[in-house]
């Protein structure tokens, strides 16, 4: 296989999970790299707030930059302990060709199913008298008309790409041969859900993670999952913008 070719799209599925060279130790190092990097990033944010009065929580532009750097950190963890360590191409991380018609159709079906689960979850919570809150980072994003483009870029485009590379391409791909498909699906989904630190939407996020891992397994490519993930985030952001324009409080 030519590992230097540019990832693209095709009508022919290419599945090569068996060629994933990184193992459990590499996954551990990648997770530690990402975890430590995010901790250092948060410490830097606190330091800026304390000594320079730059509060990321109250500065939407700074928060977007923070989110983008965080995405780069997790991609860096996957890249260092796969592409760099084993001198392979990005297609080993899942940026490979896939059956476009099948992948897009499956992505659309899972998108609809994931939102059906989310709606049912909200209805059940309301019937039980529970008050659900969106993810904390979502509440702080700039959904104003002027700030929305940067928010959309960070949350609906860059974040899905980064998270799919790390959680499905790197983590799921590395675990699959070691603990099997089911184990890898569950483990990668647990990590994915835990990263978002949101108890209120834990169940919908968990199902979304399951769908994304299964989609990668069935198509052999991250592109359909990126489409699903980006569509999910984009719809949530657009809904928040509409609610804000209508002056409806969450």
C-alpha positions in Angstrom: 0.0 0.0 0.0 1.3 3.5 -0.8 1.1 5.3 2.6 1.9 8.6 1.0 -1.2 8.9 -1.2 -3.7 11.6 -0.3 -6.9 10.3 1.4 -9.9 10.6 -0.9 -13.3 9.3 -1.6 -14.3 6.3 -3.8 -17.2 4.0 -4.5 -15.1 1.1 -3.3 -14.7 0.3 0.5 -11.2 -0.1 1.7 -11.0 -1.8 5.2 -7.6 -2.4 6.6 -7.9 -2.6 10.4 -5.5 -5.5 10.5 -2.8 -3.2 9.3 -3.0 -1.0 12.5 0.5 -1.3 13.9 0.2 0.5 17.2 -0.7 -1.4 20.4 -1.9 -0.8 23.9 1.3 0.9 25.1 1.0 3.4 22.2 -2.6 4.0 23.1 -1.6 4.7 26.7 1.1 7.1 25.6 -1.3 8.9 23.2 -4.0 9.2 25.9 -1.4 10.5 28.4 -0.1 13.0 25.9 -3.6 14.3 25.2 -4.5 14.3 28.9 -1.4 16.1 30.1 -1.6 18.5 27.2 -5.2 19.4 28.1 -4.3 19.8 31.8 -1.4 22.1 30.9 -3.7 24.1 28.6 -6.2 24.5 31.5 -3.4 25.6 33.9 -2.3 28.1 31.3 -5.9 29.4 31.1 -6.1 29.8 34.8 -2.7 31.5 34.9 -3.8 34.0 32.2 -6.9 34.7 34.2 -5.1 35.2 37.5 -2.2 37.3 36.4 -3.5 39.1 33.3 -7.2 39.1 33.8 -7.9 37.2 30.6 -10.9 35.0 31.4 -11.5 32.4 28.8 -14.9 31.7 30.3 -16.0 35.3 29.7 -14.2 35.8 26.4 -15.8 33.9 23.5 -12.9 34.4 21.1 -10.4 33.2 23.7 -12.7 30.2 24.4 -12.8 29.3 20.7 -9.0 29.4 20.5 -8.9 27.2 23.6 -11.2 24.7 22.0 -9.1 24.7 18.7 -5.8 24.2 20.6 -7.4 21.3 22.6 -8.4 19.7 19.3 -4.9 20.0 18.0 -3.5 18.4 21.2 -5.7 15.3 20.9 -4.9 14.9 17.2 -1.2 15.4 18.1 -1.4 12.5 20.6 -2.9 10.2 17.9 -0.4 11.4 15.2 2.7 11.0 17.3 2.1 7.4 18.4 0.8 6.1 15.1 1.8 8.0 12.0 5.1 9.3 13.3 6.1 6.3 15.4 5.4 3.7 12.8 6.1 5.8 9.6 2.6 5.2 8.1 0.2 7.3 6.3 -3.0 9.0 7.6 -5.1 6.3 6.0 -4.0 4.0 8.8 -5.9 6.4 11.1 -9.0 6.0 9.1 -8.7 8.8 6.5 -9.2 6.3 3.7 -11.5 5.8 0.8 -15.0 4.4 1.3 -18.2 3.5 -0.6 -19.7 7.0 -0.8 -23.3 5.9 -1.3 -23.3 3.3 1.4 -21.3 5.5 3.9 -23.5 8.6 3.4 -26.7 6.6 3.6 -25.6 4.8 6.8 -24.4 8.1 8.3 -27.8 9.7 7.6 -29.7 6.8 9.1 -27.6 6.9 12.3 -27.9 10.7 12.5 -31.7 10.3 12.5 -31.6 7.5 15.0 -29.2 9.4 17.3 -31.6 12.4 17.4 -34.6 10.2 17.9 -32.8 8.8 21.0 -31.9 12.3 22.1 -35.6 13.5 21.8 -36.9 10.5 23.7 -34.3 11.1 26.4 -35.4 14.7 26.8 -39.1 13.7 26.9 -38.5 11.0 29.6 -36.4 13.5 31.6 -39.2 16.1 31.4 -41.8 13.5 32.5 -39.6 12.7 35.5 -39.2 16.3 36.4 -35.5 16.5 35.6 -34.0 19.7 34.4 -31.3 19.0 31.8 -28.5 21.4 31.0 -26.4 21.5 27.9 -22.7 20.9 28.1 -20.9 23.7 29.9 -18.7 24.5 27.0 -21.7 24.8 24.7 -23.3 27.3 27.1 -20.2 29.5 26.9 -19.9 29.4 23.1 -20.6 32.6 21.2 -23.9 31.9 19.3 -24.4 35.6 18.4 -24.8 36.4 14.7 -21.3 37.9 14.6 -19.5 35.3 16.6 -21.3 32.3 15.2 -19.0 31.6 12.2 -15.9 31.0 14.5 -18.0 28.9 16.9 -19.3 26.8 14.0 -15.8 26.3 12.6 -14.4 25.2 16.0 -17.4 23.1 17.3 -19.0 21.7 14.1 -16.0 21.2 11.8 -12.7 21.0 13.7 -13.9 19.2 16.8 -15.6 16.3 14.9 -12.5 15.8 12.7 -10.1 15.8 15.7 -12.3 13.6 17.9 -12.9 11.0 15.1 -9.2 10.8 14.4 -8.4 10.2 18.1 -11.3 8.1 19.4 -12.2 6.1 16.3 -9.1 6.2 14.1 -6.5 5.9 16.9 -8.2 4.4 19.9 -10.7 2.1 18.3 -8.3 1.1 15.6 -5.6 0.2 18.1 -8.0 -1.7 20.4 -9.8 -3.6 17.8 -7.2 -6.3 17.2 -6.3 -6.5 20.9 -9.7 -6.8 22.6 -12.1 -7.4 19.7 -14.7 -5.3 18.0 -17.3 -5.2 20.8 -14.7 -4.4 23.4 -13.1 -1.7 21.2 -16.5 -0.2 20.5 -17.4 0.0 24.2 -14.0 1.2 25.4 -13.6 3.9 22.8 -17.2 5.0 23.4 -16.6 5.3 27.2 -13.5 7.4 26.6 -15.4 9.6 24.1 -18.3 10.1 26.5 -16.1 10.8 29.5 -14.2 13.5 27.6 -17.3 15.6 27.2 -17.8 15.8 31.0 -21.6 16.0 30.9 -23.9 13.9 33.1 -27.0 15.5 31.7 -26.4 14.2 28.2 -24.4 11.1 29.0 -26.9 8.7 27.5 -27.3 10.4 24.1 -23.5 11.0 23.9 -22.9 7.3 24.7 -25.2 6.2 21.9 -23.6 8.6 19.5 -20.2 7.2 20.4 -21.5 3.7 19.8 -22.9 4.7 16.4 -19.7 6.4 15.4 -17.6 3.4 16.2 -20.0 1.0 14.5 -20.0 3.3 11.4 -16.2 3.2 11.3 -16.3 -0.6 11.6 -18.8 -0.9 8.7 -17.3 1.5 6.3 -13.6 1.2 7.2 -13.3 5.0 6.9 -13.6 8.0 9.3 -15.3 10.2 6.7 -18.8 8.9 7.3 -18.4 9.3 11.0 -17.0 12.9 10.5 -20.2 13.6 8.5 -22.4 12.2 11.2 -20.5 13.9 14.0 -20.3 17.3 12.3 -24.1 17.1 11.4 -24.9 16.4 15.0 -22.9 19.4 16.3 -24.0 21.7 13.6 -27.7 21.0 14.3 -27.2 21.6 18.0 -25.4 25.0 17.3 -28.0 26.1 14.9 -30.8 25.3 17.4 -28.9 27.3 20.1 -28.6 30.2 17.7 -32.4 30.1 16.9 -33.3 29.9 20.6 -31.0 32.9 21.3 -32.5 35.0 18.5 -36.0 34.1 19.8 -34.7 35.1 23.3 -35.6 31.7 24.8 -33.6 30.8 27.8 -32.4 27.2 28.2 
